[in-house]
Amino acid sequence: MPTFEEKVMSRGNSRHIGDERSSYRIHSKDYVSTSGDINAVQIKPNVSVGGTTGMTGLEVSPRFADGIAGSGLVAIKADPQCKGTTGNLSGGVVAVEANIDLGDPAASRTIGGDIAAFSTFLDLPSGIVHTAGLNTVMKVRTVNAAKWDGFLNIDDLNTGVTRTAAYSGGTSQYLIVYIGTVPYTIAMARNA
């Protein structure tokens, strides 16, 4: 059985870990700490020299090779769990938390593009036959027991995502929402 060191291969400026026979588990173990927070995996690359460098903290790109069939394909799966039947949590449960921290309140910098918690892009060539299902930005799956209380939970009226009156330009666009396979529309008023 190859050792961990034998599975680390150098290719150019990268270190490649693994072989086709195994997957890797990181901190899949029991933690016995009774206080404080546990961070199983931390990735904090830091650009320390100015220039035109871009930074991607984590890139996940699972794929099927050309000509290879399969079933489903999921890039990232977040699956927080509470095992068994007992044990209370004093806080909430969040599958994905996206916090954007752009520095000290007194910071001075220019950002030339959008700032967004999530960004999505669909590349679905016309030659691909999609025989079932829909192409949507988000899917709310059938619940197991308890239902969702609502679609969004906004902390207060000072977040910037709400306003007290509709824009005065009138309804000019409609957001498409599917419930099952039935499409519905939500009216959107534009700013005059």
N, C-alpha and C positions, 0 to 999 in steps of 0.2 A: 504494500500500500504506500503510495507516494506521500512524503511529508508535506506539511504546509509550505515549507521553503521550496521544495521541488515543484510545487504547483504555481509558484510565482515566477512568471516569465517576463523578461525585458524585451520590449519591442519599441524601438525608438526612444521617445521621451516618456513612454507609458509603462506601467507595471500591470501585467495581465495575470489574474488569479483564476485558477480553476482548470478543469478538464471536462470532457464530455460525460464522464461517469458520475459526477457528483454535483450537488448544489451546496450552497454555503448558508449556514445559519449564524446570525450574529446575536449574541447575548440571549439565546433561547434557553433560559434557565430560570430557576426560582430565585427571587430576591428576598432576603430576610430582614431588610431594613424596616424599622417601624416608624420612621419619621423622615421628613425631608422629601425631595423629589428625586425620581430616578430617570435618567436619560439614557436609553439603551444604545442609541447611535447618534453621534454628533459629527457633522461635516461642516467645517468652517474654513474654506479656502479664503485667502486674503490677498488682494492685489495691493502691493506695496510700492510699486513704481508707476508713475503716471504715464499716459500715452493714449493709444487707441484700442487698448485691450478690452475685450468683452469677457463676461464671466457667466458661466452656467454652473450652479451649485450641484445639481444632480441631473443627469440625463439617463432616461430609461427608455429603451427602444427595442422591446421584444419583437421578433419577426418570424415569418415563415419564408424559407428559401424558395426561389423560383421553381414552380412545378410541384410544390409540396402541399398536400391537402391537410386539413385539420378540423378542429371544432371551433372553439372561441379563442379570442385574443384579448387579454387585459394587460395594460401597461403597468398600472399601479393599483393595488387593492388595499384599502384601509378597512380594517375589520376589528375595531375595539370590542372586547368581550368581557363579560363578568361571568365567571364559571360557577357552576353549582347553583345553590338556592339561597345562600346567606352571605352577608358582608355588605355593609352600607358604604356609600360614597358621600362625602360631604360637599362635593362639587359636581359639575356637570360631566357629560360624556360628549366628546366631539370627535368625529372621524377625521376631519382635515381642518387644520387651523392655518390660515394664511395671514401673517402679520407683516406689514411693510414698515420698516424702521429706517428712515432716511436721515437720521442723525439728530444732533442736539437741536433744541428749539432755536438757538442762536446761529445755527449753521447757515452758510451762504454758499449755494451751489446752483447750477442750472441743469435742468433735466429736459432734454429736447424731444422726448416722446411721451406716449401715454403712460399713466400709472394705473395698474389694474391688479386686483387680487387674482383674477383668473383670465386667461386668454385662450381661445380655441380657434382652430383652423381645420376645415374639412377638405381633404383632397380625395375626391371620389370620381375617378375617370368615368366617362360615359360608357366605356366598354364593359364596366363591371355590372353584372346582373344582381340586383338586390331583390331577392325573391320574397322576403318577409320582413316585417318590422318597419320602423321609421327612422329617418335621419333627424335627430333632434339634439339640441345643445345639452339638455339634461333629461334624465329619465327618473321618475319617482316610481319605484317598484311596489308591487302588491305587498301590503303589510302582513306580518305574521300574527300579531295579537292586537296590541294597542295601535290606534290610528294616529297620524300626525295631527297636531292642533291647528296648524296653518301652514302656509307656504313660506312665509318669511317671519323672522323674529327680529325686530329693530329695537335697539335699546331705548331710544328716546327720539324726540323731534328735532334734536340738534345734530344729527348725523350727516345731513346734507342730501339724503336720498329721498326725502319727502318734502312736500310743500303744502300750504294750506288751501290753495286754489289751483284749478286747472289752468294751463296756459291758454291765452286768449285767442290763439290762431285757429282754433277749431280742430275738429278731428280730421286728420289727414292720413293716418296710418293705423293699422291694426296688428297687434301681436298675435301670432298663431299659437294656440295651445291645444294639444290633443289629450282627450280623456278616453283611454282605450284606443280605438281607431277612429273616433269621431273628432273632427277638428272644430275648435271654437275660436272666437276672436275677442281680444281685449282692446278697446278703443284707446288710442294715444293722441292727445291734443298737442299740437306743435306750438312753439313759442312764436309770437307774432313778430 
